Amino acid sequence: MSDRKRSIAIAITGASGALYATRTMAALLEQGCHLELVISDYGRRLLRDELGETAAVDKLTDYLAAKYGDGIRAGSYTLYSNKDLGAKIASGSQNCEGMVVVPCSMKTLAGIAHGLSRNLVERAADVMMKERRTLIIVPRETPMSLPQLRNMTLCAEAGAMIMPAMPAFYQMPKTLDDLADFMAGKILSALGFPHALYPSWEG
Ligand SMILES: Cc1cc2nc3c(=O)[nH]c(=O)nc-3n(C[C@H](O)[C@H](O)[C@H](O)COP(=O)(O)O)c2cc1C
């Protein structure tokens, strides 16, 4: 059996819910994954606006280790510019097995739905769909317009999994971190990783 690290692309865009992104990153790093990371300009802003200056892109590893523990150092990540359409994940010949756009803005959703490939997030998502690999889109907006709903349908029809940022309350969450754990857990499950981010429902 290969001991190659599992490789997953993570895109962070400018929709509210930066905590979902950092929790997902930390959980995958703890599993020893290599993450191909791309963050849009507004995604960078969201990290700072919602989590504070210590979560700025250039300090992300230290932020994750301080918040989630040194277990995150089991994994690794490469950060790409969203303008770099020649990056590894812009090609179907790379070995990245799946991609998560978390959180996904309505603008990026529209770009993915219509195959625009205007930047690396959109191009990498397009690659995942054309190669029939796992693409998980975590949209966040409320309420939603008809074009936004149709864009989700287009992505789902093309094989993407639409996983709205809708944490459950039957787990009796007490903190924002509990809510983020739930969403990260759903993402890891969809990627086929075992985890203990939330207790399984026993009926
Ligand atoms: C603080 C803040 C919160 C935002 N929240 C959302 C949101 O929840 N959903 C959304 O679709 N756009 C949201 N936006 C708007 C997007 O960031 C904006 O449309 C941006 O152009 C998206 O670009 P990107 O997809 O390249 O990151 C927000 C913007 C700001 C500054």
The ligand as an SDF file (V2000), in Angstrom:
LIG
                    3D

 31 33  0  0  0  0  0  0  0  0999 V2000
  -17.2880   40.7120    5.6920 C   0  0  0  0  0  0  0  0  0  0  0  0
  -17.8260   40.1590    4.4030 C   0  0  0  0  0  0  0  0  0  0  0  0
  -18.7140   39.1040    4.4270 C   0  0  0  0  0  0  0  0  0  0  0  0
  -19.2120   38.5740    3.2330 C   0  0  0  0  0  0  0  0  0  0  0  0
  -20.0460   37.4990    3.3060 N   0  0  0  0  0  0  0  0  0  0  0  0
  -20.4900   36.9440    2.1580 C   0  0  0  0  0  0  0  0  0  0  0  0
  -21.2870   35.7570    2.2170 C   0  0  0  0  0  0  0  0  0  0  0  0
  -21.5910   35.2210    3.2810 O   0  0  0  0  0  0  0  0  0  0  0  0
  -21.6520   35.1920    1.0380 N   0  0  0  0  0  0  0  0  0  0  0  0
  -21.3030   35.7330   -0.1830 C   0  0  0  0  0  0  0  0  0  0  0  0
  -21.6590   35.1560   -1.1980 O   0  0  0  0  0  0  0  0  0  0  0  0
  -20.5540   36.8660   -0.2560 N   0  0  0  0  0  0  0  0  0  0  0  0
  -20.1420   37.4860    0.8830 C   0  0  0  0  0  0  0  0  0  0  0  0
  -19.3710   38.6210    0.8220 N   0  0  0  0  0  0  0  0  0  0  0  0
  -19.1070   39.2240   -0.4900 C   0  0  0  0  0  0  0  0  0  0  0  0
  -17.9610   38.5390   -1.2240 C   0  0  0  0  0  0  0  0  0  0  0  0
  -16.8050   38.5560   -0.4240 O   0  0  0  0  0  0  0  0  0  0  0  0
  -17.7190   39.2550   -2.5550 C   0  0  0  0  0  0  0  0  0  0  0  0
  -18.7760   38.9640   -3.4590 O   0  0  0  0  0  0  0  0  0  0  0  0
  -16.4080   38.8850   -3.1840 C   0  0  0  0  0  0  0  0  0  0  0  0
  -16.3040   39.5200   -4.4440 O   0  0  0  0  0  0  0  0  0  0  0  0
  -16.2540   37.3840   -3.3660 C   0  0  0  0  0  0  0  0  0  0  0  0
  -15.0490   37.1430   -4.0640 O   0  0  0  0  0  0  0  0  0  0  0  0
  -14.3230   35.7210   -4.0020 P   0  0  0  0  0  0  0  0  0  0  0  0
  -15.3580   34.6890   -4.3030 O   0  0  0  0  0  0  0  0  0  0  0  0
  -13.2730   35.8270   -5.0550 O   0  0  0  0  0  0  0  0  0  0  0  0
  -13.7510   35.5810   -2.6390 O   0  0  0  0  0  0  0  0  0  0  0  0
  -18.8420   39.1570    1.9970 C   0  0  0  0  0  0  0  0  0  0  0  0
  -17.9340   40.2200    1.9770 C   0  0  0  0  0  0  0  0  0  0  0  0
  -17.4480   40.7160    3.1600 C   0  0  0  0  0  0  0  0  0  0  0  0
  -16.4630   41.8410    3.1020 C   0  0  0  0  0  0  0  0  0  0  0  0
  1  2  1  0
  2  3  1  0
  2 30  2  0
  3  4  2  0
  4  5  1  0
  4 28  1  0
  5  6  2  0
  6  7  1  0
  6 13  1  0
  7  8  2  0
  7  9  1  0
  9 10  1  0
 10 11  2  0
 10 12  1  0
 12 13  2  0
 13 14  1  0
 14 15  1  0
 14 28  1  0
 15 16  1  0
 16 17  1  0
 16 18  1  0
 18 19  1  0
 18 20  1  0
 20 21  1  0
 20 22  1  0
 22 23  1  0
 23 24  1  0
 24 25  2  0
 24 26  1  0
 24 27  1  0
 28 29  2  0
 29 30  1  0
 30 31  1  0
M  END
$$$$
